[in-house]
Amino acid sequence: MAIEEKSGPVEEKIAPARGKLGVMVVGLGAVATTMIAGVEAVRRGLAKPIGSLTQMGTIRLGKRTDNTSPLIRDFVPLARLDDIVFTGWDIFEDNVYESAAHAAVLDKETLAKLKPHLEAIKPLPAVFDQFYVKRLNGTYVKKGKSKRELADQLIEDIRAFKKTVDRVVMIWAGSTEIFLEPSAVHQSVENFEKGLLANDPGIAPSQIYAYAALKEGVPFANGAPNLTVDIPAMVCLSKKNAAPICGKDFKTGQTFMKTVLAPAFKARMLGVQGWFSTNILGNRDGEVLDDPESFKTKEESKLGSLEYIFQPELYPDLYKNLYHKIRINYYPPRGDEKEAWDNIDIFGWLGYPMQVKVNFLCRDSILAAPIALDLVLFLDLAKRTPDLRSLGIQEWLSFYLKSPQTAEGLYPEHDLFIQSMKLKNTLRHIMGHDLITHLGLDYYD
Ligand SMILES: NC(=O)c1ccc[n+]([C@@H]2O[C@H](COP(=O)([O-])OP(=O)(O)OC[C@H]3O[C@@H](n4cnc5c(N)ncnc54)[C@H](O)[C@@H]3O)[C@@H](O)[C@H]2O)c1
């Protein structure tokens, strides 16, 4: 569909998505294999890309009366699914078929149809250290005297892959690492590089991958709650090498619901006294999160959303005493089919109490896979877009993330609908179209 250009930046300035897009996935586990198998299933016409905004979403242009709502993938020059080539790293040698079968997210019949394609995607040996993920014992790992040497080996992997495709994006879909506080080694690229040589314990494996990507000008998305690129050294490298970044933690199940419900309570000025969230899940992610140090990383990522949405400093009568508790329980029988319960104690007119119960029986990786795909496609777009490529953090992708990374001193937007508006307005902006404010008075002139 041909979309008429408006004033401002024009499409010609965004480099076209010509040729193959190489996607390097760190961690070929449940989310990654569900994304890879899903993309192949869609390419073959076996299924629809449900849950993917880039594939199914439309964007309204102009006035409501214009009736112009193209598909997003027709409006902005995104890579086509047919042009994506996947590779990745893992600490286990299983190919994508074996790993997908182990994750047991997709049924055997679907996987059987895709077997030759999935078997051909074999992981590269990983950079891994059990100190950062206590519950896993990686056997298929790179060796090096220093973290610098490991980074150089990853850079070699990236360069080799670059020779086979036209553009590259990297995404972390690896396990959740232990909770790390930002320290001196994270404050500048210089400190970070010294830390790589000195094997500084503040540098986690995810940061070695991110460093390698950004050094190579490759955009990087962080789907886990790890610190990874949320440090000044990475933001600086990202801007310097025009390699966009975003993170952290895919917003899939419970937090997705939270960032829909909480803005609704706030919009109606309803108070919230308590919000108790619990989960049972039995996949490998659940096993890793059973370790208190990895759980702490996840807990921090999940806790932030309510605090920012409710703004208790602005609304002390409604939210000052909110008690927010999150539990994640590893329960193997459920596998990837997680169940989440939320009990929300709210109060209304004159303080009268009410309760809302949410019971979400979701499939973790079915929700996460389209998010991972969209992040990859949008980061590739950002890299080709003059207005975006040197900004570092791509805050407009907050829509997909539980704990969105923002510029220093800026609080994150968690409200899903603000995030959605921000994302779509960014697309309108880079294509030179008018932003949509929803004012609408002109319809009544
Ligand atoms: N599934 C979801 O809905 C969801 C939602 C939000 C965030 N996440 C996060 O996404 C990540 C992936 O989730 P998953 O369900 O696919 O988990 P998973 O355990 O199935 O997959 C993670 C994979 O990463 C590998 N790995 C660990 N450390 C590695 C390293 N240093 N290098 C290379 N590979 C490494 C593991 O071997 C495993 O295969 C987790 O951090 C999880 O917390 C998942």
The ligand as an SDF file (V2000), in Angstrom:
LIG
                    3D

 44 48  0  0  0  0  0  0  0  0999 V2000
    8.8130  -16.6720   29.0840 N   0  0  0  0  0  0  0  0  0  0  0  0
    8.4080  -15.4600   29.3990 C   0  0  0  0  0  0  0  0  0  0  0  0
    7.2440  -15.1420   29.2870 O   0  0  0  0  0  0  0  0  0  0  0  0
    9.3850  -14.4410   29.8590 C   0  0  0  0  0  0  0  0  0  0  0  0
    8.8770  -13.2110   30.2180 C   0  0  0  0  0  0  0  0  0  0  0  0
    9.7410  -12.2190   30.6190 C   0  0  0  0  0  0  0  0  0  0  0  0
   11.0790  -12.4750   30.6460 C   0  0  0  0  0  0  0  0  0  0  0  0
   11.5580  -13.6940   30.3400 N   0  0  0  0  0  0  0  0  0  0  0  0
   12.9860  -13.9060   30.4610 C   0  0  0  0  0  0  0  0  0  0  0  0
   13.5030  -14.3660   29.2380 O   0  0  0  0  0  0  0  0  0  0  0  0
   14.5830  -15.2160   29.5170 C   0  0  0  0  0  0  0  0  0  0  0  0
   14.3730  -16.5120   28.7560 C   0  0  0  0  0  0  0  0  0  0  0  0
   13.2300  -17.1870   29.2500 O   0  0  0  0  0  0  0  0  0  0  0  0
   12.9490  -18.6980   28.8320 P   0  0  0  0  0  0  0  0  0  0  0  0
   11.6250  -19.0250   29.3780 O   0  0  0  0  0  0  0  0  0  0  0  0
   13.2300  -18.8610   27.4010 O   0  0  0  0  0  0  0  0  0  0  0  0
   14.0600  -19.4560   29.6890 O   0  0  0  0  0  0  0  0  0  0  0  0
   14.8390  -20.8050   29.3160 P   0  0  0  0  0  0  0  0  0  0  0  0
   15.4840  -21.2410   30.5740 O   0  0  0  0  0  0  0  0  0  0  0  0
   13.9540  -21.7690   28.5950 O   0  0  0  0  0  0  0  0  0  0  0  0
   15.9240  -20.3330   28.2540 O   0  0  0  0  0  0  0  0  0  0  0  0
   17.0780  -19.6290   28.6060 C   0  0  0  0  0  0  0  0  0  0  0  0
   18.2100  -20.2300   27.8260 C   0  0  0  0  0  0  0  0  0  0  0  0
   19.3600  -19.4300   28.0430 O   0  0  0  0  0  0  0  0  0  0  0  0
   20.4640  -20.2850   28.1300 C   0  0  0  0  0  0  0  0  0  0  0  0
   21.5370  -19.5250   28.7650 N   0  0  0  0  0  0  0  0  0  0  0  0
   21.6850  -19.1710   30.0550 C   0  0  0  0  0  0  0  0  0  0  0  0
   22.8020  -18.4190   30.2090 N   0  0  0  0  0  0  0  0  0  0  0  0
   23.3550  -18.2890   28.9860 C   0  0  0  0  0  0  0  0  0  0  0  0
   24.5110  -17.6150   28.5090 C   0  0  0  0  0  0  0  0  0  0  0  0
   25.3050  -16.9440   29.3280 N   0  0  0  0  0  0  0  0  0  0  0  0
   24.7720  -17.6710   27.1900 N   0  0  0  0  0  0  0  0  0  0  0  0
   23.9590  -18.3560   26.3230 C   0  0  0  0  0  0  0  0  0  0  0  0
   22.8520  -19.0140   26.7370 N   0  0  0  0  0  0  0  0  0  0  0  0
   22.5530  -18.9680   28.0520 C   0  0  0  0  0  0  0  0  0  0  0  0
   19.9540  -21.4730   28.8880 C   0  0  0  0  0  0  0  0  0  0  0  0
   20.7530  -22.6130   28.6970 O   0  0  0  0  0  0  0  0  0  0  0  0
   18.5720  -21.6460   28.2710 C   0  0  0  0  0  0  0  0  0  0  0  0
   18.5800  -22.4920   27.1530 O   0  0  0  0  0  0  0  0  0  0  0  0
   14.6460  -15.3930   31.0320 C   0  0  0  0  0  0  0  0  0  0  0  0
   15.6080  -14.5340   31.5560 O   0  0  0  0  0  0  0  0  0  0  0  0
   13.2900  -14.9840   31.4650 C   0  0  0  0  0  0  0  0  0  0  0  0
   13.2590  -14.4840   32.7860 O   0  0  0  0  0  0  0  0  0  0  0  0
   10.7310  -14.6800   29.9270 C   0  0  0  0  0  0  0  0  0  0  0  0
  1  2  1  0
  2  3  2  0
  2  4  1  0
  4  5  1  0
  4 44  2  0
  5  6  2  0
  6  7  1  0
  7  8  2  0
  8  9  1  0
  8 44  1  0
  9 10  1  0
  9 42  1  0
 10 11  1  0
 11 12  1  0
 11 40  1  0
 12 13  1  0
 13 14  1  0
 14 15  2  0
 14 16  1  0
 14 17  1  0
 17 18  1  0
 18 19  2  0
 18 20  1  0
 18 21  1  0
 21 22  1  0
 22 23  1  0
 23 24  1  0
 23 38  1  0
 24 25  1  0
 25 26  1  0
 25 36  1  0
 26 27  1  0
 26 35  1  0
 27 28  2  0
 28 29  1  0
 29 30  1  0
 29 35  2  0
 30 31  1  0
 30 32  2  0
 32 33  1  0
 33 34  2  0
 34 35  1  0
 36 37  1  0
 36 38  1  0
 38 39  1  0
 40 41  1  0
 40 42  1  0
 42 43  1  0
M  CHG  2   8   1  16  -1
M  END
$$$$
